[in-house]
Amino acid sequence: MKEQIEHILNNYIAQYNSAPKITGKDGKPIKEFLKNKYSVIQMCEDGFPNEIKKVLNLENPYVAQGSAGQGKWTYYPWVAVRAETETKSITKGVYIVYLFDRKCENVYLTLNQGGTDLKESFESNKLENANRVLRDNAEKIRNVLSISDRLFIPGNDFELDHDDPNGEKPSLYKNGTIYYKKYSKGNLPSEDILVSDLKNMLAIYDSYLKTTISYKDFFKLENIPNLNSKISLKTYLKLRLVIDGISIIPGKQTQSSDEETCEINNLIFYGPPGTGKTYKMQTEYINNEKYKDHCFVTTFHQSFSYEEFVEGLKPFIPDGETEVQYRVEPGVFYQACEQAAKLAGYTSLDECIKDEANRKEKIQAAIKDNKVVLLCIDEINRANVSSAFGDLISLVETSKRLGANYEMIAKLPYSKKNFGVPANLMIVGTMNTADRSIQLLDSALRRRFKFVELLPNYDCLHDKNTNETAEKILRSMNNRIRALLDKDHQIGHSYFINKNESKEILEVMREDIIPLLEEYFYNETDKIRIVLNETDDLLNDKENKHVKDYFYLIDDEATASIKNTQDFDDDKIIYKLNEKISKVKDDIIAEAFLTHIIQEPKANSEQGV
């Protein structure tokens, strides 16, 4: 590929300038019938695309193509890879494209969007409106894919034409860019790097194609509202929904925003492990008589997907047949929405969506009568939330529900059914902040939920027949964890509830707390020992009777085995977990292991960090 890119960079401008010009204000050279005469045209339209097919071993649905212009030479030659399932043309859809700048000094490998069809959909201010939508759309895709900026640069901080940066072609290409990497003439990387970069970009493109958010409808002209120069809020909201990958079902705003409606807030309990998040959700919601027979419970995990949550194709073998067939089956979210519609007096969600005239009145009446469906999602942050909710994240917002002031309806990708979220559905989730801070949670999800923080509750231990030593140990460790890490990695009180004997507390320390600390600190024993208040001055004192009651002891054999070897710090001490703690069966011996944790460290103690 390096040969093909260098040929275009080195020869395009010279051959462009030597070609016969046509009359007209642009004065561009004629391209038609000149392919055999000008090698750069062949390279853009045949040579480079064919090399890409070869190195990537492209198969259906991927297609490689390039162009030096249609009829006339272009200022900005390009070579693209697109999926036929996404788009049949680079005038719309998402695709990979190499963009050469006007002076052919640089080439940009980009994940990009076609903007030509989009531009033509507007009645006025076409280029301005199209560029705004492309920028918003690019940001949406980046939020879904979350690619490391070590691979490619997110955004569009480059210019294809410094003399005319706001021209139609350069601005559409620039604003449509999702990710890019720049290569400069005379400083191209090796063939291996170029191929590796393209393969990485193809992997990102493939990830985009596998997301549930489809932009095929977005690029269909009939689904894009024609905007006037002064965009109304209502029209802009419709356009935003198209950007979000939702096919808009035409309908009226059911009520004025000034009219009061009953809203049920979505809720997430968040905090460190062991603070009672799932317990609170279970006792206050799942086991609540109010939601009896109308409660759906699920747990998110790393492989949880849109197909499990909303709807997806599932294989089955009909009775009497041997061939596997596929059918669309609803997920737990769809089932919960269906049940909410039924509680509002409908036979199905479809009937609810069709009943524009009475829908709001019936759903609002259901809320007032406490006819509410509950959807509980444990560990909501363990899944890719953008992937699980897909294009329906907008519909979860309370004001966008069926029966609310600004109803939204979407068309589902598999069943092609119209879909909405009834206002009498309540979503309650839990989130472990040790896995992911709330600040790192998808911003779209944060905006649509209220968050209630649950921190370690030391008073709870007094009411649960728990040894007061446990409360002191937990408080001491959490004070040190907050100093070394943050409040999100504290240890919850539930680990010690009903632990009244010292040997029970020691067992919790051995089986739950120590492994948790090793995970928090990535096995950095020095920091774990600080949390446990195990100081070096006592540890080095072989005469001290408490040394044998530490959780971590010096591993003399491991330290001696690599002592005086190259690249080893002779002052470094290697520790190992005290084997004795797994054999303690007596309360008095167990207490000896716990006492030093709650002692205040000596002022002159030196602890390794």
Buried (B, 14 or more C-beta within 10 A) or exposed (E): BBEBBBBBBEBBBEBBEEBEEBEEEEEBBBBEEBBEEBBBBBBBBEBBBBBBBEBBEBEEEBBBBBBBBEEBBBBBBBBBBBBEEBBEEBBBBBBBBBBBBBBBEBBBBBBBBBBBBBBEBBEEBBBBBBBBBBBBBBBBBBBBBEBEEEBBBBBBEBBBBEEBEEBBBBBBBBBBBBBBBEBEBEEBEEEEEBBEBBEBBBEBBEBBBEBBBBBBBBBBEEBBBEBEEEBEEEBEBBBBBBBBBBBBBEEEEBBEEEEEBBBBEBBBBBBBBBBBBBBBBBEEBBEEEEBEEBBBBBBBEEEBBBBBBBBBEEEEEEEEEEEEEEEBBBBBBBBBBBBBBBBBBBEEBBEBBEBBEEBBBBBBBBBEEEBBBBBBBBBBBBBBBBBBBBBBBBBBBBBBBBBBBBBBBBBBBBBEBBBBBBBBBBBBBBBBBBEBBBEEBBEBBBEBBEBEBBBBBBEBBEEBEBBEBBBBBBBBBBEBBEEBBEBBBBBBBBBBBEBBBBBBBBBBBBEBBBEBBBEBBEEBBBBBBBBBBBBBEBBEEEEEEBBEBBBBBBBEEEBEEEEEEEEEEEEEBBBBBBEBBEEBEEBEBBBBBBBBBBEEBEEEEEBBE
